[in-house]
Amino acid sequence: MCHTSGKSKTYTNVSPTHWATSAIEKVSKWGIMTGNSGTTFNPNGSLTRAQAVKELNQLFERPALAEISMSTFKDVPNPHWAIGEIEAAATEKMV
């Protein structure tokens, strides 16, 4: 499945006592989640559907579709930063 990047990040806004510290370290090391900047993670923030799809695609090593410019979903605007990720997950097409 997902291979580790070997890079362990320390986020300035994730306390060592936060309930998700261990999970955050793992998903960061695996490259599934990268935080919202080079030094912060926003551990109590919300996850959008688009972010979740991107992370699941990374976990399953499913690449985004590069040639997509229009979404098949009415609630995904054109353009959208995750349109290739969303369409890849919805169609399970591999590039």
N, CA, C and O of each residue as an XYZ file, in Angstrom:
380
protein
N       0.831     -1.185      0.000
C       0.000      0.000      0.000
C       0.873      1.245      0.000
O       1.635      1.467     -0.940
N       0.771      2.047      1.029
C       1.468      3.322      1.074
C       2.864      3.136      1.655
O       3.034      2.458      2.668
N       3.854      3.735      1.018
C       5.234      3.611      1.469
C       5.646      4.865      2.217
O       5.267      5.977      1.849
N       6.424      4.675      3.269
C       6.878      5.802      4.067
C       7.856      6.670      3.293
O       8.660      6.176      2.502
N       7.775      7.949      3.531
C       8.710      8.873      2.908
C       9.982      8.955      3.727
O      10.989      9.501      3.277
N       9.930      8.405      4.942
C      11.081      8.434      5.816
C      11.268      9.765      6.523
O      12.121      9.882      7.404
N      10.492     10.763      6.156
C      10.619     12.096      6.744
C       9.618     12.246      7.878
O       8.409     12.161      7.662
N      10.113     12.465      9.061
C       9.239     12.703     10.195
C       9.210     14.189     10.471
O      10.260     14.815     10.618
N       8.012     14.765     10.543
C       7.861     16.205     10.764
C       7.445     16.483     12.196
O       6.742     15.693     12.825
N       7.885     17.601     12.685
C       7.414     18.107     13.964
C       6.618     19.367     13.678
O       7.120     20.304     13.057
N       5.391     19.385     14.128
C       4.525     20.534     13.905
C       4.480     21.386     15.170
O       4.311     20.864     16.272
N       4.630     22.683     15.009
C       4.699     23.585     16.159
C       3.382     23.692     16.919
O       3.377     24.087     18.085
N       2.277     23.352     16.286
C       0.983     23.486     16.963
C       0.364     22.139     17.344
O      -0.834     22.067     17.619
N       1.168     21.074     17.362
C       0.687     19.769     17.813
C       1.440     19.417     19.096
O       2.629     19.101     19.072
N       0.732     19.477     20.190
C       1.317     19.183     21.495
C       1.661     17.698     21.606
O       0.932     16.861     21.075
N       2.739     17.361     22.276
C       3.063     15.945     22.487
C       1.971     15.190     23.237
O       1.912     13.962     23.176
N       1.103     15.922     23.948
C       0.026     15.284     24.700
C      -1.310     15.280     23.949
O      -2.309     14.789     24.474
N      -1.336     15.824     22.721
C      -2.580     15.831     21.932
C      -2.977     14.386     21.645
O      -2.112     13.548     21.389
N      -4.261     14.089     21.685
C      -4.745     12.720     21.511
C      -4.353     12.111     20.163
O      -4.276     10.888     20.049
N      -4.103     12.932     19.142
C      -3.809     12.408     17.807
C      -2.332     12.543     17.413
O      -1.991     12.322     16.251
N      -1.460     12.897     18.347
C      -0.052     13.126     18.013
C       0.571     11.934     17.290
O       1.232     12.119     16.268
N       0.383     10.756     17.781
C       0.973      9.555     17.168
C       0.445      9.337     15.748
O       1.215      9.032     14.837
N      -0.860      9.492     15.564
C      -1.458      9.317     14.232
C      -0.971     10.396     13.271
O      -0.701     10.111     12.105
N      -0.859     11.625     13.751
C      -0.379     12.729     12.913
C       1.052     12.453     12.468
O       1.391     12.667     11.304
N       1.883     11.984     13.376
C       3.272     11.652     13.023
C       3.308     10.565     11.949
O       4.108     10.643     11.016
N       2.452      9.559     12.074
C       2.436      8.458     11.095
C       1.965      8.914      9.717
O       2.620      8.625      8.716
N       0.841      9.621      9.653
C       0.345     10.042      8.335
C       1.270     11.058      7.686
O       1.339     11.152      6.461
N       1.976     11.814      8.503
C       2.962     12.757      7.974
C       4.167     12.000      7.416
O       4.651     12.311      6.328
N       4.641     11.019      8.155
C       5.793     10.219      7.718
C       5.458      9.436      6.450
O       6.313      9.252      5.584
N       4.211      8.977      6.345
C       3.781      8.217      5.165
C       3.462      9.121      3.979
O       3.241      8.635      2.870
N       3.436     10.439      4.207
C       3.144     11.367      3.124
C       1.670     11.485      2.785
O       1.318     12.044      1.746
N       0.803     10.968      3.643
C      -0.637     11.011      3.388
C      -1.199     12.389      3.721
O      -2.043     12.916      2.995
N      -0.729     12.965      4.819
C      -1.148     14.311      5.220
C       0.111     15.136      5.450
O       1.093     14.649      6.012
N       0.071     16.380      5.011
C       1.272     17.213      5.106
C       1.083     18.452      5.966
O       2.002     19.264      6.078
N      -0.059     18.614      6.563
C      -0.304     19.803      7.358
C      -0.742     20.967      6.488
O      -0.886     20.829      5.273
N      -0.952     22.109      7.115
C      -1.407     23.269      6.343
C      -0.289     24.279      6.120
O      -0.531     25.348      5.561
N       0.912     23.963      6.540
C       2.108     24.744      6.215
C       3.306     23.837      6.503
O       3.137     22.673      6.866
N       4.473     24.359      6.347
C       5.666     23.562      6.621
C       5.869     23.245      8.087
O       6.605     22.320      8.431
N       5.215     24.015      8.963
C       5.435     23.825     10.398
C       4.164     23.636     11.217
O       4.241     23.359     12.414
N       2.992     23.781     10.591
C       1.743     23.626     11.345
C       0.845     22.561     10.713
O       0.920     22.281      9.516
N      -0.001     21.982     11.559
C      -0.876     20.892     11.109
C      -2.357     21.196     11.263
O      -3.156     20.682     10.481
N      -2.754     21.994     12.218
C      -4.153     22.285     12.529
C      -4.884     21.012     12.975
O      -5.840     20.578     12.331
N      -4.422     20.418     14.086
C      -4.964     19.135     14.534
C      -6.435     19.141     14.916
O      -7.062     18.083     14.957
N      -6.992     20.300     15.194
C      -8.407     20.371     15.561
C      -9.268     20.927     14.435
O     -10.443     21.229     14.643
N      -8.690     21.062     13.245
C      -9.418     21.604     12.108
C     -10.315     20.572     11.448
O     -10.251     19.381     11.753
N     -11.132     21.043     10.558
C     -12.032     20.166      9.799
C     -11.334     19.645      8.550
O     -10.435     20.293      8.014
N     -11.745     18.493      8.100
C     -11.232     17.888      6.878
C     -12.331     17.961      5.824
O     -13.444     17.487      6.053
N     -12.023     18.555      4.666
C     -13.026     18.644      3.612
C     -13.120     17.316      2.868
O     -12.238     16.464      2.984
N     -14.185     17.151      2.112
C     -14.308     15.934      1.288
C     -13.171     15.837      0.294
O     -12.634     14.754      0.065
N     -12.800     16.958     -0.297
C     -11.721     16.965     -1.286
C     -10.397     16.547     -0.648
O      -9.643     15.769     -1.232
N     -10.116     17.059      0.543
C      -8.891     16.665      1.243
C      -8.914     15.174      1.575
O      -7.905     14.485      1.426
N     -10.062     14.682      2.022
C     -10.178     13.262      2.361
C      -9.960     12.383      1.135
O      -9.287     11.356      1.219
N     -10.520     12.779      0.004
C     -10.337     12.003     -1.235
C      -8.866     11.987     -1.632
O      -8.337     10.943     -2.014
N      -8.208     13.133     -1.545
C      -6.787     13.186     -1.889
C      -5.978     12.253     -0.988
O      -5.105     11.526     -1.462
N      -6.271     12.277      0.300
C      -5.545     11.430      1.244
C      -5.824      9.950      1.005
O      -4.913      9.129      1.107
N      -7.055      9.601      0.692
C      -7.368      8.203      0.376
C      -6.674      7.768     -0.920
O      -6.188      6.641     -1.015
N      -6.629      8.651     -1.906
C      -5.912      8.330     -3.141
C      -4.435      8.075     -2.854
O      -3.844      7.151     -3.413
N      -3.840      8.886     -1.990
C      -2.444      8.677     -1.638
C      -2.269      7.352     -0.904
O      -1.318      6.616     -1.167
N      -3.167      7.051      0.000
C      -3.101      5.805      0.748
C      -3.176      4.598     -0.184
O      -2.433      3.631     -0.015
N      -4.073      4.657     -1.166
C      -4.249      3.545     -2.101
C      -3.348      3.646     -3.330
O      -3.443      2.843     -4.259
N      -2.457      4.670     -3.313
C      -1.522      4.895     -4.417
C      -2.248      5.017     -5.761
O      -1.815      4.489     -6.785
N      -3.372      5.739     -5.708
C      -4.175      5.993     -6.906
C      -3.866      7.413     -7.382
O      -4.193      8.374     -6.685
N      -3.248      7.565     -8.546
C      -2.898      8.907     -9.013
C      -4.118      9.709     -9.466
O      -5.117      9.160     -9.932
N      -3.998     11.006     -9.314
C      -5.044     11.907     -9.797
C      -5.067     11.868    -11.319
O      -4.041     11.630    -11.956
N      -6.224     12.099    -11.891
C      -6.339     12.161    -13.343
C      -5.936     13.559    -13.798
O      -6.518     14.555    -13.367
N      -4.948     13.621    -14.661
C      -4.379     14.908    -15.061
C      -5.186     15.618    -16.139
O      -5.140     16.845    -16.217
N      -5.902     14.909    -16.948
C      -6.585     15.500    -18.101
C      -8.009     15.947    -17.799
O      -8.762     16.252    -18.724
N      -8.391     15.993    -16.544
C      -9.766     16.329    -16.171
C      -9.901     17.835    -15.952
O      -9.121     18.428    -15.207
N     -10.884     18.448    -16.597
C     -11.133     19.868    -16.371
C     -12.574     20.138    -15.954
O     -12.883     21.219    -15.455
N     -13.452     19.167    -16.154
C     -14.853     19.303    -15.776
C     -15.225     18.150    -14.851
O     -14.904     16.993    -15.121
N     -15.898     18.479    -13.769
C     -16.316     17.459    -12.817
C     -17.642     16.834    -13.237
O     -18.484     17.482    -13.859
N     -17.805     15.575    -12.886
C     -19.085     14.915    -13.119
C     -20.044     15.181    -11.953
O     -21.203     14.767    -11.991
N     -19.556     15.869    -10.925
C     -20.362     16.170     -9.752
C     -20.817     17.623     -9.780
O     -20.010     18.531     -9.981
N     -22.099     17.834     -9.581
C     -22.664     19.186     -9.638
C     -22.142     20.089     -8.523
O     -22.102     21.309     -8.686
N     -21.744     19.508     -7.400
C     -21.289     20.336     -6.281
C     -19.771     20.568     -6.266
O     -19.241     21.127     -5.306
N     -19.077     20.144     -7.320
C     -17.640     20.416     -7.444
C     -17.466     21.473     -8.528
O     -17.729     21.214     -9.702
N     -17.021     22.661     -8.133
C     -16.890     23.744     -9.117
C     -15.762     23.477    -10.119
O     -14.817     22.738     -9.844
N     -15.896     24.095    -11.271
C     -14.855     24.015    -12.297
C     -14.231     25.393    -12.435
O     -14.968     26.330    -12.742
N     -12.983     25.587    -12.243
C     -12.003     24.583    -11.836
C     -12.039     24.354    -10.323
O     -12.619     25.145     -9.578
N     -11.418     23.271     -9.885
C     -11.275     22.946     -8.469
C      -9.930     22.271     -8.295
O      -9.537     21.449     -9.123
N      -9.222     22.605     -7.235
C      -7.861     22.088     -7.032
C      -7.821     20.556     -6.962
O      -6.793     19.965     -7.291
N      -8.896     19.907     -6.550
C      -8.888     18.455     -6.359
C      -9.705     17.707     -7.409
O     -10.034     16.538     -7.208
N     -10.036     18.349     -8.511
C     -10.914     17.719     -9.502
C     -10.334     16.406    -10.036
O     -11.072     15.438    -10.220
N      -9.050     16.364    -10.280
C      -8.407     15.138    -10.759
C      -8.408     14.040     -9.710
O      -8.533     12.859    -10.034
N      -8.268     14.437     -8.445
C      -8.318     13.479     -7.337
C      -9.728     12.903     -7.194
O      -9.908     11.695     -7.040
N     -10.715     13.786     -7.247
C     -12.116     13.382     -7.080
C     -12.542     12.445     -8.203
O     -13.142     11.400     -7.950
N     -12.234     12.813     -9.428
C     -12.625     11.982    -10.568
C     -11.883     10.643    -10.579
O     -12.453      9.627    -10.977
N     -10.631     10.630    -10.150
C      -9.874      9.372    -10.081
C     -10.526      8.414     -9.088
O     -10.681      7.225     -9.366
N     -10.904      8.946     -7.933
C     -11.542      8.112     -6.923
C     -12.927      7.640     -7.367
O     -13.320      6.508     -7.083
N     -13.660      8.499     -8.059
C     -15.019      8.165     -8.478
C     -15.037      7.139     -9.611
O     -15.937      6.302     -9.684
N     -14.050      7.208    -10.483
C     -14.046      6.310    -11.640
C     -13.083      5.147    -11.503
O     -13.169      4.168    -12.245
N     -12.153      5.257    -10.541
C     -11.106      4.262    -10.325
C     -10.288      4.017    -11.578
O      -9.751      2.927    -11.773
N     -10.193      5.038    -12.434
C      -9.333      4.936    -13.614
C      -7.892      5.138    -13.190
O      -7.614      5.951    -12.309
N      -7.004      4.434    -13.785
C      -5.581      4.605    -13.508
C      -4.935      5.227    -14.718
O      -5.256      4.874    -15.853
N      -4.026      6.152    -14.482
C      -3.339      6.812    -15.598
C      -2.224      5.963    -16.123
O      -1.536      6.360    -17.063
